[in-house]
């Protein structure tokens, strides 16, 4: 079933990626009308590079594909941004034809429009690349009568250790988290991307992060794609205790419960894990922290947890994907109060997936301060 999900993802990615390249081809023909074959060849190579990179990565030849991977995934970001800027202009052009707005129609159908769009997209993609390299700290405080002593919890999510990970970034992340002096560090899924054994060095850097009351992680969908056994090995080598449909009581101060992503059981959104039963096994007198990769609230878990920490959506990563992900995950990102006692926090993610670009969706680590009421 896990392989079925992966095959579905590959087919969908191929279809969408092919369509984006065809769309760009039609636009570039405005600039290079006499270079059809060259355009086709160049776009075909760029499109196929994605599959070449993944094939070499799966074969374990990661050291030979790093430079190609950066080009490939930056190109992926470029072509996605191009579509989201150019397509609305196509709609305006169509409307101008309908209302016979000749001057506007001429401008939008011109070669200059395509050149200007291409230049703007390149600028935005470069800005998005530098945005993705920054670590942004989000902090919030929750007071509860269940908390007897202040607790500092740091959340990372969607780090996606893989081909595009840079050692200096992980060292900076490690130093930043250590400077926050967390009592507890949690990872809410997708710590690893494909080929986890190729990023063992990064796991050792994460293992150097200190948390006085422990480090805890849950499985995300990309751990499933990477291979659960290898992903679990990497999570443990990074110093995390894996809460796989299980929980733990920490120093009689707080209960932490973690649930596997739905993809572990072969689903996309709906897990077959009895979350409410897991939560009910813990004392309602202690503060209960629920770690769950996807930002979905189980109606049966009402009153059984105090704070749910999730990730998965990356805050959209590249605008306007944030608007699209909110259609599937209405909580969006940030802190949401469900009622007087229950909260959900959805991280925008610490790393990137696919394009090493973040556009209007900052990467983050999160500091949660729980204090007595």
C-alpha positions in Angstrom: 0.0 0.0 0.0 2.9 2.4 0.8 4.3 1.7 -2.7 0.9 2.4 -4.2 1.0 5.9 -2.7 4.5 6.5 -4.0 3.5 5.3 -7.5 0.5 7.6 -7.4 2.7 10.6 -6.3 5.2 9.8 -9.2 2.4 9.7 -11.8 0.8 12.9 -10.6 4.1 14.7 -10.4 5.0 13.6 -13.9 1.7 14.8 -15.3 1.8 18.2 -13.7 5.5 18.7 -14.5 5.0 17.8 -18.1 2.0 20.2 -18.3 4.1 23.1 -16.8 6.9 22.6 -19.3 4.4 22.5 -22.2 2.9 25.8 -21.0 6.3 27.4 -20.7 7.2 26.2 -24.2 4.2 27.9 -25.6 5.2 31.1 -23.9 8.8 31.0 -24.9 7.9 30.5 -28.5 6.9 34.2 -28.4 10.5 35.1 -27.7 12.2 32.5 -29.8 9.9 31.7 -32.7 12.7 30.4 -34.9 14.2 28.1 -32.4 11.5 25.5 -31.9 13.8 22.5 -31.8 16.3 24.1 -29.5 13.5 25.0 -27.1 12.1 21.5 -27.1 15.5 20.0 -26.5 16.4 22.3 -23.6 13.0 22.0 -21.9 13.1 18.2 -22.4 16.5 18.0 -20.7 15.4 20.2 -17.8 12.2 18.2 -17.3 14.0 14.8 -17.5 16.7 16.0 -15.1 14.2 15.6 -12.2 13.9 11.9 -12.9 17.6 11.5 -13.5 18.3 13.0 -10.1 15.8 10.8 -8.3 17.0 7.7 -10.1 20.7 8.3 -9.2 19.6 9.2 -5.7 17.7 6.0 -5.3 20.7 4.1 -6.6 22.8 5.7 -3.8 24.9 7.9 -6.1 24.1 11.0 -4.1 27.6 12.5 -4.2 27.5 12.6 -8.0 24.2 14.4 -8.3 24.3 17.3 -5.8 25.0 20.1 -8.4 22.5 18.7 -10.8 19.9 18.4 -8.0 20.3 22.1 -7.1 19.8 23.1 -10.8 16.9 20.8 -11.2 14.9 21.8 -8.1 15.6 25.5 -8.5 14.3 25.1 -12.1 11.2 23.4 -10.6 10.6 26.4 -8.4 11.1 28.8 -11.4 8.6 27.0 -13.6 6.0 26.8 -10.9 6.3 30.6 -10.1 6.2 31.3 -13.8 2.9 29.5 -14.2 1.3 31.2 -11.2 2.2 34.7 -12.5 1.6 34.1 -16.2 -1.6 32.1 -16.0 -3.6 35.0 -14.4 -2.3 37.3 -17.2 -3.6 34.8 -19.7 -7.1 35.1 -18.1 -7.0 38.9 -18.3 -5.9 38.6 -21.9 -8.9 36.4 -22.6 -11.2 38.8 -20.9 -9.7 41.7 -22.9 -10.5 39.9 -26.1 -14.1 39.3 -25.0 -14.6 43.0 -24.3 -12.5 44.0 -27.3 -10.0 46.0 -25.2 -7.5 46.1 -28.1 -4.6 48.0 -26.4 -4.6 45.7 -23.3 -4.9 42.6 -25.5 -2.0 43.7 -27.6 0.2 44.3 -24.5 -0.6 41.0 -22.9 -0.1 39.0 -26.1 3.3 40.7 -26.8 6.8 39.4 -26.7 7.7 42.0 -24.1 5.1 40.6 -21.7 6.8 37.2 -21.8 10.3 38.8 -21.3 9.1 40.9 -18.4 7.4 37.9 -16.8 10.5 35.8 -17.1 12.7 38.4 -15.5 10.2 38.9 -12.7 10.0 35.2 -12.0 13.8 34.9 -11.9 14.0 37.7 -9.4 11.3 36.2 -7.2 12.9 32.7 -7.4 16.3 34.1 -6.3 14.7 36.0 -3.4 12.8 32.9 -2.4 16.0 30.9 -2.4 17.6 33.3 0.1 14.5 33.4 2.2 14.7 29.6 2.5 18.1 29.8 4.0 17.0 32.0 6.9 15.9 30.6 10.3 13.0 32.4 11.7 11.9 32.0 15.3 8.3 31.9 16.2 7.4 32.1 20.0 4.2 31.8 21.9 3.1 31.2 25.5 0.3 29.2 26.9 -0.8 29.2 30.5 -2.5 26.2 32.0 -3.5 25.1 35.5 -2.1 21.6 34.5 1.5 23.1 34.3 3.3 23.1 37.7 6.6 24.5 36.4 7.5 26.4 33.2 8.5 24.2 30.2 10.3 25.3 27.1 9.4 23.2 24.1 11.0 23.7 20.7 9.3 22.4 17.6 11.0 21.6 14.2 9.0 20.2 11.4 9.5 19.2 7.7 13.3 19.5 7.8 13.5 17.1 4.8 17.1 16.1 5.2 18.3 15.1 1.7 20.2 16.0 -1.4 19.7 19.8 -1.0 20.6 19.9 2.7 23.8 21.9 3.6 25.9 21.1 6.6 26.3 24.7 7.5 22.5 25.1 7.7 22.2 22.1 10.1 25.0 23.4 12.2 23.3 26.8 12.4 20.0 25.1 13.3 21.7 23.1 16.0 23.3 26.2 17.5 20.1 28.2 17.4 18.0 25.5 19.1 20.7 25.0 21.8 20.7 28.7 22.5 17.0 28.5 23.3 17.8 26.0 26.1 14.8 23.8 25.4 13.4 21.4 28.0 11.9 19.3 25.2 12.6 19.2 21.5 10.0 17.7 19.1 10.0 16.9 15.4 6.5 16.7 13.9 7.4 14.6 10.9 9.3 14.6 7.6 12.6 14.9 9.3 14.1 13.0 6.4 13.5 12.9 2.7 14.6 10.2 0.3 17.7 8.0 1.0 18.1 8.6 4.7 21.4 6.7 5.0 23.0 9.4 2.8 22.4 12.1 5.5 23.7 10.3 8.5 26.2 13.2 9.1 23.3 15.6 9.5 21.7 13.2 12.0 24.9 13.4 14.1 24.7 17.2 14.1 21.1 17.0 15.3 22.1 14.6 18.0 24.3 17.4 19.5 21.2 19.4 20.3 20.5 19.3 24.0 17.0 19.1 25.6 17.0 18.4 29.3 13.7 16.4 29.3 14.3 14.6 26.0 13.7 14.8 22.2 10.6 13.2 20.6 9.6 12.7 17.0 6.7 11.3 14.9 6.6 9.8 11.5 5.6 11.9 8.5 4.6 10.9 5.0 8.2 11.4 3.6 9.6 8.9 6.1 7.2 6.4 4.5 8.5 7.3 1.0 12.1 7.0 2.3 11.5 3.6 3.8 10.3 3.3 7.3 13.1 1.1 8.7 15.9 3.4 7.4 13.9 6.5 8.4 13.5 5.2 12.0 17.2 4.4 12.1 18.0 8.0 11.2 15.5 9.5 13.7 17.1 7.4 16.5 20.6 8.4 15.4 19.5 12.0 15.6 18.8 11.5 19.3 15.0 11.4 19.1 12.7 8.9 20.8 10.1 7.9 18.2 6.5 8.0 19.4 4.9 5.7 16.9 1.2 5.5 18.0 2.5 5.7 21.5 3.1 8.1 24.3 5.3 8.8 27.4 5.0 10.7 30.6 8.0 13.1 31.1 9.1 13.6 34.8 5.4 13.4 35.8 5.1 17.0 34.3 3.6 16.4 30.9 2.3 13.6 28.7 3.5 13.5 25.1 1.6 11.3 22.6 2.6 10.8 19.0 0.6 9.3 16.1 2.0 8.0 12.8 1.1 9.8 9.6 -1.9 8.3 7.7 0.4 7.2 4.9 1.9 4.5 7.2 -1.4 2.7 7.0 -1.7 3.4 3.2 -4.0 6.4 3.3 -3.5 10.0 2.2 -5.4 11.9 4.9 -7.4 9.5 7.1 -5.4 7.3 9.5 -6.8 4.1 10.8 -5.1 4.8 14.2 -7.4 5.1 17.1 -6.1 8.4 18.3 -8.7 9.0 21.0 -7.9 5.7 22.6 -4.2 6.5 22.7 -4.9 9.8 24.4 -7.4 8.3 26.8 -4.7 6.1 28.2 -3.0 9.1 29.8 -4.0 11.1 32.9 -6.2 14.1 32.2 -4.6 15.8 35.2 -1.3 16.3 33.4 -0.8 18.5 30.4 -1.1 16.5 27.2 0.9 17.3 24.1 -0.1 15.6 20.9 2.4 15.3 18.0 0.8 14.7 14.7 2.3 15.4 11.2 -0.8 16.5 9.4 -2.8 19.4 10.8 -6.1 17.5 11.2 -8.0 17.5 14.4 -9.8 14.3 15.3 -13.3 15.1 16.5 -13.1 12.1 18.9 -10.1 13.6 20.6 -12.0 16.6 21.9 -11.0 17.2 25.5 -8.2 14.6 25.4 -5.3 16.8 24.6 -4.2 20.3 25.5 -1.9 21.2 22.6 -1.5 19.6 19.2 1.7 20.3 17.2 1.6 19.7 13.5 3.3 20.6 10.2 3.1 19.1 6.7 1.8 22.1 4.7 5.0 24.2 4.8 2.7 27.2 4.9 2.4 26.6 1.2 6.2 27.2 0.7 5.6 29.0 -2.6 2.8 31.4 -2.8 -0.1 30.9 -3.7 0.2 27.2 -2.6 -0.7 28.4 0.9 -4.2 29.3 -0.3 -4.6 25.9 -2.0 -3.4 23.9 1.1 -5.9 25.8 3.2 -8.7 24.2 1.1 -7.5 20.8 2.3 -6.3 21.9 5.8 -8.5 24.7 7.0 -6.4 25.4 10.1 -3.8 27.0 7.8 -0.7 27.7 9.9 0.1 29.3 13.2 -1.8 29.0 16.5 -5.5 28.2 16.7 -7.6 27.9 19.8 -10.2 25.2 19.5 -11.9 26.0 22.8 -10.9 27.4 26.2 -8.6 24.4 26.9 -7.4 23.1 23.5 -4.9 24.6 21.1 -3.4 23.6 17.7 -0.2 25.0 16.3 0.8 24.3 12.7 4.4 25.0 11.8 5.3 26.4 8.4 8.2 24.0 8.4 11.9 24.3 9.0 13.2 23.1 5.6 11.9 22.8 2.1 10.7 20.1 -0.2 11.4 20.1 -3.9 12.5 23.7 -4.8 14.9 25.2 -2.3 12.6 28.3 -2.4 10.2 29.9 0.0 8.0 32.7 -1.3 5.8 34.4 1.3 6.1 31.4 3.6 9.0 31.8 6.0 10.8 28.7 7.4 10.6 28.5 11.1 11.5 26.8 14.4 9.0 27.4 17.1 9.5 28.0 20.8 6.4 27.1 22.9 6.5 28.3 26.6 4.1 26.5 28.8 3.7 28.2 32.2 1.4 27.8 35.3 -1.8 29.6 35.2 
